[in-house]
């Protein structure tokens, strides 16, 4: 499981680019990355599609499993 920040940096994206991708501000996206703000379901879906990973792989703790 990788964090949002790890996924973003692996894709060589800036905070500004990610914010533009999901239609929010740089600050809001930063808050999503550091866990200060909950990620809306539609944003989580957009991010999972962009990074080509399951939503659960980004947002569920690695100690929790649905499988």
Secondary structure, 3 states (H helix, E strand, C coil): CCCHHHHHHHCCCCHHHHHHHHCCCHHHHHHHHHCCCCCCHHHHHHHHHHHCCCHHHHHCCCCCCCC
